[in-house]
Amino acid sequence: MSQDHEIQYVDIDDLLLDPRNPRLPESIERTEREILGYMASQTSIEDLVSAIAQNGYFAGEPVIAVPHPASSEQEGSDDSQKYVVVEGNRRLTAVKILQDIDIIEHPGLRLREIYDNAIHRPSSIPVIVRASREAVIPYLGYRHITGVKEWEPLAKARYIYDLFILSNESDSPEDRYRFVAKQIGSRYDHIKRNLDALAAYRVIEENGYFGIRGLSESSIKFGVLMTAINDSNIGRYVGVCEEDDHGDFYPVHPIINHKVINVRNLHQLCRWIYEKKENGKSVLGESRNIRQLSHVLKNEKATKILIDGASLEYAHRQTEGVTEDLKQSLYEAEALISQAASVVAHVRYEDELLELARSMRENIKLIGNTLKDKQRQASEDDDAF
């Protein structure tokens, strides 16, 4: 087991699952048995076990491992050396199951059937041994952050944090973000966005998910949280950025100092995003409504209305954002109507088309008349002044 990068076959018993795997929930005890149980039950392992059982282990997909610190310090033969697999934990789990299905508690009927009918039960698999975890991290980034086998958002953020802590603490936060971005071929803003959301998530986790029913590490939509607090108005509300006297936003760095986060407001945001009402929907509803929430949180009166229990739609009507939304809708409608006008001479007549055109005309008249009334009212207000 000497040369770094060289593919070697290693006994399954000498390969350990990675307790620092970013996909593992914090609630999982970092023992081999607990990790195996989680990987077997939560990562759709059956198809992978079946493929290896029927076809054998594909030699073109070696796992990547690093020497286990404890066994590396032991003196003796190579037989005592253990390795931690930092890339390929699902494959290792599948092979360990094929060796002994009883290593996991309560295997499902399908998994038991696959095990009983297995043609292949690999006792060793191809491994690339690297000298240290740090040597593997950039590869994992390309594969799971910007590559073809992407992790779920929370696992990505945890991995990015693992890279972040390898950066020089004496550097500025911005330079540390750039260090991480360079390691995985990403952008500075993408790194900061992930780390801001991870800092907020940790506060949520530390506060027991604020007691929101059904909210947990496995159910939280981390991507929605990240998108929300990346918005300047929502970010200011929870404390991941601040606004100066000129209305310009500037970043703070909650991944370095989580105390900048406004816990009360983060609690409120989580309730709007995740807490289900009697109709089964949250106040936010769909993630596309984050823009409306941003407009509300920019307006003190609308924010209070929303906190007091009004719907997001009603609170949004109290803001300037509703005017911007109307303007955008009209621009989009005008473009579509222009497109329809360019082809109407070439279509055959249908009653349905005429009815649609009449309905549109009525709506256009309503919008036009309403805007004229507002124009007249504005003129009267000017004259009164």
KEGU-20706 format. One record per residue (C-alpha): residue number from 1; residue in one letter; x negated, y, z. Coordinates in nm, 3 decimals. Last residue first. Example, Ala and Ser with C-alpha at 12.3 -4.5 7.8 and 13.67 -1.06 7.14 Angstrom:
BEGIN
[rec 2 S [-1.367 -0.106 0.714]]
[rec 1 A [-1.230 -0.450 0.780]]
END
This chain:
BEGIN
[rec 385 F [5.129 7.080 -0.282]]
[rec 384 A [5.489 7.043 -0.393]]
[rec 383 D [5.378 7.058 -0.756]]
[rec 382 D [5.125 6.779 -0.700]]
[rec 381 D [5.386 6.563 -0.526]]
[rec 380 E [5.627 6.622 -0.816]]
[rec 379 S [5.358 6.515 -1.063]]
[rec 378 A [5.288 6.195 -0.865]]
[rec 377 Q [5.658 6.114 -0.856]]
[rec 376 R [5.683 6.157 -1.233]]
[rec 375 Q [5.383 5.927 -1.288]]
[rec 374 K [5.530 5.670 -1.051]]
[rec 373 D [5.858 5.680 -1.242]]
[rec 372 K [5.667 5.642 -1.569]]
[rec 371 L [5.482 5.340 -1.423]]
[rec 370 T [5.813 5.177 -1.332]]
[rec 369 N [5.953 5.246 -1.679]]
[rec 368 G [5.649 5.091 -1.848]]
[rec 367 I [5.647 4.781 -1.628]]
[rec 366 L [6.020 4.724 -1.679]]
[rec 365 K [5.992 4.787 -2.055]]
[rec 364 I [5.706 4.538 -2.078]]
[rec 363 N [5.912 4.282 -1.887]]
[rec 362 E [6.205 4.332 -2.122]]
[rec 361 R [5.982 4.301 -2.429]]
[rec 360 M [5.828 3.982 -2.292]]
[rec 359 S [6.172 3.829 -2.249]]
[rec 358 R [6.264 3.929 -2.604]]
[rec 357 A [5.944 3.772 -2.743]]
[rec 356 L [6.011 3.451 -2.550]]
[rec 355 E [6.365 3.438 -2.684]]
[rec 354 L [6.240 3.485 -3.040]]
[rec 353 L [5.986 3.204 -2.998]]
[rec 352 E [6.252 2.969 -2.861]]
[rec 351 D [6.483 3.039 -3.153]]
[rec 350 E [6.215 2.912 -3.391]]
[rec 349 Y [6.097 3.070 -3.717]]
[rec 348 R [5.797 2.924 -3.895]]
[rec 347 V [5.454 3.066 -3.826]]
[rec 346 H [5.223 3.267 -4.057]]
[rec 345 A [5.348 3.621 -3.993]]
[rec 344 V [5.313 3.564 -3.616]]
[rec 343 V [4.937 3.498 -3.642]]
[rec 342 S [4.782 3.839 -3.570]]
[rec 341 A [5.063 3.940 -3.337]]
[rec 340 A [4.991 3.639 -3.112]]
[rec 339 Q [4.627 3.748 -3.074]]
[rec 338 S [4.735 4.102 -2.996]]
[rec 337 I [4.978 3.963 -2.737]]
[rec 336 L [4.697 3.762 -2.578]]
[rec 335 A [4.464 4.062 -2.559]]
[rec 334 E [4.740 4.285 -2.419]]
[rec 333 A [4.824 4.022 -2.156]]
[rec 332 E [4.460 4.006 -2.040]]
[rec 331 Y [4.436 4.384 -2.020]]
[rec 330 L [4.770 4.400 -1.839]]
[rec 329 S [4.664 4.134 -1.589]]
[rec 328 Q [4.338 4.317 -1.517]]
[rec 327 K [4.522 4.644 -1.457]]
[rec 326 L [4.773 4.470 -1.232]]
[rec 325 D [4.492 4.310 -1.030]]
[rec 324 E [4.315 4.644 -0.995]]
[rec 323 T [4.636 4.804 -0.868]]
[rec 322 V [4.687 4.518 -0.619]]
[rec 321 G [4.333 4.574 -0.495]]
[rec 320 E [4.415 4.922 -0.379]]
[rec 319 T [4.564 4.763 -0.070]]
[rec 318 Q [4.906 4.725 0.095]]
[rec 317 R [5.015 4.468 -0.162]]
[rec 316 H [4.732 4.244 -0.041]]
[rec 315 A [4.892 4.215 0.301]]
[rec 314 Y [5.213 4.088 0.140]]
[rec 313 E [5.031 3.832 -0.074]]
[rec 312 L [4.815 3.717 0.215]]
[rec 311 S [5.127 3.649 0.418]]
[rec 310 A [5.190 3.845 0.735]]
[rec 309 G [5.088 3.696 1.069]]
[rec 308 D [4.953 3.980 1.282]]
[rec 307 I [4.602 3.912 1.150]]
[rec 306 L [4.727 3.980 0.796]]
[rec 305 I [4.888 4.309 0.896]]
[rec 304 K [4.574 4.409 1.084]]
[rec 303 T [4.363 4.342 0.775]]
[rec 302 A [4.602 4.542 0.558]]
[rec 301 K [4.564 4.845 0.786]]
[rec 300 E [4.185 4.819 0.797]]
[rec 299 N [4.143 4.781 0.420]]
[rec 298 K [3.831 4.608 0.291]]
[rec 297 L [3.950 4.289 0.454]]
[rec 296 V [4.261 4.293 0.237]]
[rec 295 H [4.067 4.342 -0.088]]
[rec 294 S [3.841 4.048 -0.001]]
[rec 293 L [4.141 3.831 0.082]]
[rec 292 Q [4.281 3.904 -0.264]]
[rec 291 R [3.953 3.797 -0.425]]
[rec 290 I [3.947 3.481 -0.211]]
[rec 289 N [4.281 3.392 -0.370]]
[rec 288 R [4.107 3.175 -0.631]]
[rec 287 S [4.020 2.940 -0.344]]
[rec 286 E [4.381 2.828 -0.325]]
[rec 285 G [4.602 2.883 -0.023]]
[rec 284 L [4.444 3.160 0.178]]
[rec 283 V [4.707 3.150 0.451]]
[rec 282 S [4.678 2.772 0.458]]
[rec 281 K [4.922 2.534 0.294]]
[rec 280 G [5.116 2.235 0.428]]
[rec 279 N [5.448 2.420 0.433]]
[rec 278 E [5.444 2.420 0.813]]
[rec 277 K [5.108 2.603 0.808]]
[rec 276 K [4.767 2.445 0.756]]
[rec 275 E [4.459 2.596 0.916]]
[rec 274 Y [4.163 2.590 0.678]]
[rec 273 I [4.108 2.924 0.506]]
[rec 272 W [4.304 3.171 0.718]]
[rec 271 R [4.213 2.987 1.037]]
[rec 270 C [3.849 2.976 0.938]]
[rec 269 L [3.851 3.351 0.873]]
[rec 268 Q [3.993 3.417 1.220]]
[rec 267 H [3.723 3.209 1.385]]
[rec 266 L [3.460 3.389 1.178]]
[rec 265 N [3.609 3.715 1.302]]
[rec 264 R [3.576 3.610 1.664]]
[rec 263 V [3.227 3.467 1.610]]
[rec 262 N [3.085 3.783 1.453]]
[rec 261 I [2.758 3.647 1.315]]
[rec 260 V [2.449 3.853 1.397]]
[rec 259 K [2.375 3.605 1.676]]
[rec 258 H [2.277 3.346 1.413]]
[rec 257 N [1.928 3.495 1.388]]
[rec 256 I [1.707 3.327 1.128]]
[rec 255 I [1.986 3.161 0.927]]
[rec 254 P [2.193 3.472 1.002]]
[rec 253 H [1.970 3.693 0.783]]
[rec 252 V [2.113 4.037 0.727]]
[rec 251 P [2.182 4.168 0.383]]
[rec 250 Y [2.270 4.519 0.269]]
[rec 249 F [2.602 4.652 0.147]]
[rec 248 D [2.647 5.004 0.014]]
[rec 247 G [2.943 5.211 0.130]]
[rec 246 H [2.737 5.526 0.176]]
[rec 245 D [2.741 5.503 0.556]]
[rec 244 D [2.587 5.154 0.542]]
[rec 243 E [2.764 4.820 0.516]]
[rec 242 E [2.642 4.499 0.677]]
[rec 241 C [2.592 4.138 0.568]]
[rec 240 V [2.641 3.795 0.727]]
[rec 239 G [2.858 3.951 0.999]]
[rec 238 V [3.198 3.783 0.964]]
[rec 237 Y [3.378 4.090 0.824]]
[rec 236 R [3.071 4.207 0.631]]
[rec 235 G [3.061 3.873 0.448]]
[rec 234 I [3.432 3.900 0.372]]
[rec 233 N [3.382 4.243 0.217]]
[rec 232 S [3.061 4.146 0.036]]
[rec 231 D [3.188 3.817 -0.106]]
[rec 230 N [2.929 3.547 -0.033]]
[rec 229 I [3.134 3.477 0.280]]
[rec 228 A [3.418 3.338 0.072]]
[rec 227 T [3.218 3.135 -0.179]]
[rec 226 M [3.023 2.964 0.099]]
[rec 225 L [3.337 2.885 0.299]]
[rec 224 V [3.501 2.744 -0.015]]
[rec 223 G [3.195 2.528 -0.085]]
[rec 222 F [3.198 2.396 0.271]]
[rec 221 K [3.543 2.249 0.233]]
[rec 220 I [3.564 2.101 0.582]]
[rec 219 S [3.696 1.744 0.596]]
[rec 218 S [3.389 1.537 0.687]]
[rec 217 E [3.240 1.790 0.928]]
[rec 216 S [3.575 1.840 1.093]]
[rec 215 L [3.902 2.028 1.056]]
[rec 214 G [4.211 1.815 1.106]]
[rec 213 R [4.368 2.051 1.360]]
[rec 212 I [4.173 2.372 1.405]]
[rec 211 G [4.020 2.368 1.752]]
[rec 210 F [3.769 2.637 1.662]]
[rec 209 Y [3.569 2.384 1.460]]
[rec 208 G [3.432 2.271 1.796]]
[rec 207 N [3.261 2.602 1.861]]
[rec 206 E [2.914 2.466 1.784]]
[rec 205 E [3.047 2.336 1.452]]
[rec 204 I [3.185 2.675 1.350]]
[rec 203 V [2.859 2.842 1.453]]
[rec 202 R [2.669 2.582 1.250]]
[rec 201 Y [2.896 2.648 0.953]]
[rec 200 A [2.817 3.020 0.963]]
[rec 199 A [2.443 2.949 0.951]]
[rec 198 L [2.502 2.699 0.670]]
[rec 197 A [2.700 2.960 0.475]]
[rec 196 D [2.420 3.213 0.504]]
[rec 195 L [2.168 2.942 0.406]]
[rec 194 N [2.359 2.847 0.092]]
[rec 193 R [2.406 3.208 -0.021]]
[rec 192 K [2.040 3.284 0.052]]
[rec 191 I [1.922 3.001 -0.171]]
[rec 190 H [2.156 3.093 -0.457]]
[rec 189 D [2.048 3.457 -0.435]]
[rec 188 Y [1.679 3.364 -0.468]]
[rec 187 R [1.739 3.148 -0.773]]
[rec 186 S [1.664 2.779 -0.834]]
[rec 185 G [1.376 2.573 -0.968]]
[rec 184 I [1.350 2.352 -0.661]]
[rec 183 Q [1.028 2.469 -0.500]]
[rec 182 K [1.048 2.819 -0.651]]
[rec 181 A [1.384 2.884 -0.488]]
[rec 180 V [1.248 2.775 -0.151]]
[rec 179 F [0.955 3.016 -0.170]]
[rec 178 R [1.187 3.292 -0.294]]
[rec 177 Y [1.406 3.249 0.014]]
[rec 176 R [1.093 3.274 0.231]]
[rec 175 D [0.987 3.588 0.048]]
[rec 174 E [1.326 3.746 0.119]]
[rec 173 P [1.309 3.648 0.486]]
[rec 172 S [0.973 3.829 0.513]]
[rec 171 D [0.670 3.609 0.566]]
[rec 170 S [0.542 3.529 0.916]]
[rec 169 E [0.756 3.216 0.932]]
[rec 168 N [0.572 3.069 0.635]]
[rec 167 S [0.801 2.829 0.450]]
[rec 166 L [0.850 2.470 0.561]]
[rec 165 I [1.157 2.575 0.759]]
[rec 164 F [1.319 2.688 0.435]]
[rec 163 L [1.268 2.351 0.269]]
[rec 162 D [1.465 2.170 0.537]]
[rec 161 Y [1.720 2.454 0.512]]
[rec 160 I [1.764 2.381 0.142]]
[rec 159 Y [1.831 2.018 0.237]]
[rec 158 R [2.099 2.123 0.481]]
[rec 157 A [2.260 2.347 0.218]]
[rec 156 K [2.264 2.067 -0.038]]
[rec 155 A [2.422 1.828 0.212]]
[rec 154 L [2.695 2.085 0.280]]
[rec 153 P [2.764 2.138 -0.092]]
[rec 152 E [2.798 1.771 -0.196]]
[rec 151 W [2.482 1.625 -0.343]]
[rec 150 E [2.396 1.660 -0.710]]
[rec 149 K [2.277 1.366 -0.912]]
[rec 148 V [2.200 1.536 -1.246]]
[rec 147 G [1.958 1.800 -1.123]]
[rec 146 T [1.968 2.146 -0.965]]
[rec 145 I [2.027 2.046 -0.604]]
[rec 144 H [2.003 1.665 -0.600]]
[rec 143 R [1.727 1.572 -0.844]]
[rec 142 Y [1.529 1.895 -0.864]]
[rec 141 G [1.550 1.941 -0.489]]
[rec 140 L [1.458 1.580 -0.417]]
[rec 139 Y [1.144 1.624 -0.625]]
[rec 138 P [1.047 1.937 -0.429]]
[rec 137 I [1.092 1.751 -0.098]]
[rec 136 V [0.877 1.448 -0.176]]
[rec 135 A [0.534 1.586 -0.085]]
[rec 134 E [0.674 1.739 0.234]]
[rec 133 R [0.791 1.395 0.341]]
[rec 132 S [0.432 1.277 0.347]]
[rec 131 A [0.180 1.050 0.174]]
[rec 130 R [0.412 0.921 -0.094]]
[rec 129 V [0.493 0.555 -0.149]]
[rec 128 I [0.676 0.474 -0.471]]
[rec 127 V [0.883 0.164 -0.405]]
[rec 126 P [1.005 -0.130 -0.613]]
[rec 125 I [1.230 -0.369 -0.418]]
[rec 124 S [1.181 -0.671 -0.193]]
[rec 123 S [1.411 -0.945 -0.065]]
[rec 122 P [1.650 -0.905 -0.359]]
[rec 121 R [1.972 -1.107 -0.321]]
[rec 120 H [2.081 -1.193 -0.675]]
[rec 119 I [2.369 -1.417 -0.783]]
[rec 118 A [2.611 -1.276 -0.528]]
[rec 117 N [2.944 -1.456 -0.491]]
[rec 116 D [2.973 -1.446 -0.110]]
[rec 115 Y [2.839 -1.089 -0.094]]
[rec 114 I [3.078 -0.958 -0.357]]
[rec 113 E [3.370 -1.128 -0.179]]
[rec 112 R [3.267 -0.975 0.156]]
[rec 111 L [3.246 -0.632 -0.005]]
[rec 110 R [3.593 -0.677 -0.151]]
[rec 109 L [3.737 -0.789 0.181]]
[rec 108 G [3.590 -0.493 0.369]]
[rec 107 P [3.295 -0.523 0.605]]
[rec 106 H [3.396 -0.490 0.972]]
[rec 105 E [3.066 -0.390 1.132]]
[rec 104 I [2.754 -0.371 0.920]]
[rec 103 I [2.444 -0.587 0.966]]
[rec 102 D [2.676 -0.885 0.917]]
[rec 101 I [2.640 -0.856 0.539]]
[rec 100 D [2.286 -0.991 0.556]]
[rec 99 Q [2.047 -0.977 0.261]]
[rec 98 L [2.310 -0.841 0.022]]
[rec 97 I [2.391 -0.571 0.276]]
[rec 96 K [2.022 -0.474 0.294]]
[rec 95 V [2.018 -0.444 -0.087]]
[rec 94 A [2.318 -0.209 -0.091]]
[rec 93 T [2.178 0.004 0.192]]
[rec 92 L [1.846 0.038 0.008]]
[rec 91 R [2.028 0.152 -0.305]]
[rec 90 R [2.232 0.403 -0.104]]
[rec 89 N [1.914 0.530 0.068]]
[rec 88 G [1.731 0.591 -0.261]]
[rec 87 E [1.515 0.893 -0.185]]
[rec 86 V [1.366 0.947 0.162]]
[rec 85 V [1.303 0.580 0.234]]
[rec 84 V [1.113 0.556 0.561]]
[rec 83 Y [0.829 0.304 0.549]]
[rec 82 K [0.704 0.043 0.794]]
[rec 81 Q [0.351 -0.094 0.814]]
[rec 80 S [0.305 -0.406 1.028]]
[rec 79 D [0.240 -0.632 0.730]]
[rec 78 D [-0.034 -0.394 0.611]]
[rec 77 S [-0.261 -0.545 0.875]]
[rec 76 G [-0.352 -0.403 1.212]]
[rec 75 E [-0.373 -0.078 1.400]]
[rec 74 Q [-0.061 0.115 1.475]]
[rec 73 E [-0.046 0.486 1.407]]
[rec 72 S [0.119 0.435 1.071]]
[rec 71 S [0.384 0.222 1.244]]
[rec 70 A [0.504 0.513 1.454]]
[rec 69 P [0.490 0.772 1.177]]
[rec 68 H [0.687 0.566 0.922]]
[rec 67 P [0.494 0.590 0.597]]
[rec 66 V [0.683 0.776 0.323]]
[rec 65 A [0.929 0.631 0.075]]
[rec 64 I [1.062 0.684 -0.275]]
[rec 63 V [1.298 0.424 -0.418]]
[rec 62 P [1.211 0.266 -0.751]]
[rec 61 E [1.467 0.296 -1.030]]
[rec 60 G [1.312 0.133 -1.340]]
[rec 59 A [1.289 -0.202 -1.163]]
[rec 58 F [1.666 -0.245 -1.176]]
[rec 57 Y [1.763 -0.464 -0.881]]
[rec 56 G [1.942 -0.780 -0.982]]
[rec 55 N [2.223 -0.816 -1.234]]
[rec 54 Q [2.518 -0.965 -1.046]]
[rec 53 A [2.438 -0.876 -0.685]]
[rec 52 I [2.274 -0.547 -0.790]]
[rec 51 A [2.586 -0.435 -0.978]]
[rec 50 S [2.819 -0.557 -0.703]]
[rec 49 V [2.629 -0.372 -0.431]]
[rec 48 L [2.646 -0.053 -0.639]]
[rec 47 D [3.018 -0.095 -0.701]]
[rec 46 E [3.084 -0.158 -0.332]]
[rec 45 I [2.888 0.140 -0.191]]
[rec 44 S [3.150 0.410 -0.214]]
[rec 43 T [2.949 0.643 0.016]]
[rec 42 Q [3.152 0.649 0.338]]
[rec 41 S [3.176 0.294 0.466]]
[rec 40 A [2.840 0.141 0.375]]
[rec 39 M [2.638 0.458 0.424]]
[rec 38 Y [2.803 0.516 0.763]]
[rec 37 G [2.748 0.163 0.885]]
[rec 36 L [2.390 0.162 0.763]]
[rec 35 I [2.324 0.489 0.945]]
[rec 34 E [2.469 0.346 1.266]]
[rec 33 R [2.264 0.026 1.239]]
[rec 32 E [1.937 0.204 1.159]]
[rec 31 T [1.980 0.448 1.447]]
[rec 30 R [2.027 0.824 1.411]]
[rec 29 E [2.367 0.845 1.582]]
[rec 28 I [2.618 0.993 1.340]]
[rec 27 S [2.791 1.311 1.464]]
[rec 26 E [2.554 1.537 1.269]]
[rec 25 P [2.695 1.395 0.947]]
[rec 24 L [2.446 1.222 0.717]]
[rec 23 R [2.416 1.362 0.364]]
[rec 22 P [2.101 1.560 0.449]]
[rec 21 N [1.911 1.232 0.513]]
[rec 20 R [1.698 1.304 0.820]]
[rec 19 P [1.754 0.958 0.974]]
[rec 18 D [1.617 0.805 0.651]]
[rec 17 L [1.688 0.435 0.614]]
[rec 16 L [1.402 0.201 0.693]]
[rec 15 L [1.200 -0.022 0.462]]
[rec 14 D [0.974 -0.294 0.608]]
[rec 13 D [1.254 -0.550 0.633]]
[rec 12 I [1.330 -0.496 0.265]]
[rec 11 D [0.983 -0.617 0.172]]
[rec 10 V [0.789 -0.375 -0.047]]
[rec 9 Y [0.716 -0.398 -0.418]]
[rec 8 Q [0.473 -0.134 -0.537]]
[rec 7 I [0.498 0.158 -0.780]]
[rec 6 E [0.190 0.382 -0.755]]
[rec 5 H [0.261 0.747 -0.671]]
[rec 4 D [0.017 0.747 -0.371]]
[rec 3 Q [-0.229 0.460 -0.370]]
[rec 2 S [-0.282 0.236 -0.072]]
[rec 1 M [0.000 0.000 0.000]]
END
